[in-house]
């Protein structure tokens, strides 16, 4: 993924690079939040906070999926823009 980000930044397609960077940041934050929510549940049990945290983690994974799909579309358009 890092090589694709570097390639797209140097080639001038900043939209694709920003999509990839945001997707990576969302995935990293979601993974960290999932770990902390699991620790919270195992130490203090399940309550309203952990339910909201779990819902937030689920929504951020959906956002990651949307950004990943957007990056795929941008990459396809980038690779095929000289073909037509």
C-alpha positions in Angstrom: 0.0 0.0 0.0 2.9 2.4 0.8 4.3 2.0 -2.7 1.0 2.8 -4.3 0.6 5.9 -2.2 4.1 7.1 -3.1 3.5 6.3 -6.8 0.2 8.2 -6.9 1.6 11.3 -5.1 4.6 11.5 -7.5 2.4 11.0 -10.5 0.1 13.9 -9.6 -3.1 12.0 -8.7 -3.6 13.5 -5.2 -7.2 12.4 -4.9 -6.2 8.7 -5.0 -3.4 9.3 -2.5 -5.7 11.1 -0.1 -8.2 8.3 -0.3 -5.6 5.8 0.5 -4.2 7.8 3.4 -7.6 8.3 4.9 -8.5 4.7 4.5 -5.2 3.7 6.3 -5.9 6.1 9.1 -9.5 4.9 9.6 -8.3 1.3 9.7 -5.6 2.1 12.2 -7.9 4.0 14.5 -10.6 1.3 14.2 -8.1 -1.4 15.1 -6.9 0.5 18.2 -10.4 1.3 19.3 -11.4 -2.4 18.9 -8.5 -3.5 21.1 -9.4 -0.9 23.8 -13.1 -1.8 23.7 -12.3 -5.4 24.2 -10.0 -4.6 27.1 -12.7 -2.5 28.7 -15.3 -5.3 28.3 -12.9 -7.9 29.8 -12.0 -5.7 32.8 -15.3 -4.0 33.7 -18.0 -5.8 31.7 -20.4 -4.6 29.0 -22.3 -1.4 29.5 -23.7 1.5 27.4 -20.2 2.9 26.7 -18.9 -0.4 25.2 -22.0 -0.8 23.1 -21.5 2.7 21.7 -17.8 2.0 21.1 -18.6 -1.2 19.3 -21.1 0.6 17.1 -18.5 3.3 16.4 -16.0 0.6 15.4 -18.5 -1.0 13.1 -19.2 2.3 11.4 -15.5 3.1 10.9 -15.0 -0.3 9.3 -17.8 0.5 6.9 -16.2 3.9 6.2 -12.9 2.0 5.5 -14.7 -0.2 3.0 -16.1 2.9 1.3 -12.7 4.5 1.1 -11.1 1.3 -0.2 -13.8 1.0 -2.9 -13.2 4.7 -3.8 -9.4 4.0 -4.0 -10.0 1.1 -6.3 -12.2 3.2 -8.6 -9.6 6.0 -8.5 -6.8 3.6 -9.3 -8.8 2.1 -12.2 -9.6 5.6 -13.6 -5.9 6.6 -13.1 -4.6 3.5 -15.0 -7.1 3.8 -17.8 -7.2 7.6 -18.4 -4.6 7.4 -21.2 -6.4 4.5 -22.9 -9.3 6.6 -24.3 
